[in-house]
Amino acid sequence: MYIKVTVLAGNKKEYIKKKTDTSFEIVVKAEALQNMANKSVTQKLSDFFNIPISKIRLINGHHSPKKMFNIDNELEY
């Protein structure tokens, strides 16, 4: 599943706001330096979807607040 994420980095509070089924706004404390905000967002998505970080991949927007993630939430048997 592909999701669009708008990231606001360097804030005092952290939260995830679901806008639509495939669109989120994520606010993190980490600064947008040296990939720290991207790692924090990936961790937040992992907690939100209750899946391992290895199932989440940043597809587009590495240096932008508008990002595209691939969430692999398929069940494995």
N, C-alpha and C positions, 0 to 999 in steps of 0.2 A: 504494500500500500504506500502510495506517495502522499506526503503531507507538506503543506506550505507553512513556514514558521516565520513570524516577524519577531526579531530579538531586540530587546532593549537591555544593553549591558551597562554595568557600573552603577547599579541602583542599590538603595539600602535594603529593600525588601525583594523577595523572590516569589514568583507565582507563575502559574500556567492558566491562561484564559482560552477556553475552547470557543472559537468563533463559529465554525461550521464543523462538519464531520472530518474535513481534511485541511482545516486552517486553524492555526493556533497563534497566540501571542504569548511569548515567554519572556519574563523579566528575571535577570540574574544579577548577582552581586559582582561576579567576576568581570574584570575589565576586558575589552576587546583587544588584548595584546597577547602575542605568542600563543594563539589558539586557546587561551584559557576560557573565553566565553563559549566557544564551540564545544569544548569538553563539558562545561557546566550544563549547557543546553542538552547535550546527548545524555548526560546523567539524569536530568529532569524527565526527558522523554522515556528513558528506561524505567524510571519509577512510575510514571504515569501509566504506561502500557503494561507494566509488570513483566518485562522481558529483559534478557541480558543485553548489555551494551553492544555486544558483538552482533546483535540482530538489527542495529541501527546504523545507517550509513548516510553521511552528508553527501548529497549529490551535486548541489549547486549553491553558490552564495558563500563561499569560504571567507571572503573579505567584505561581505555585505550584510546588512541587518535583515534582508529578505533571503530566506534560505529554503531549500527543498531537501527533504529527507526521505529515504526509503526505509520503511518499517517492515521487517520480515516477521510477521506475527502468525505465520502458518504453523499449525500443529505438526510435530514430528512424531512418528510412531516407530 
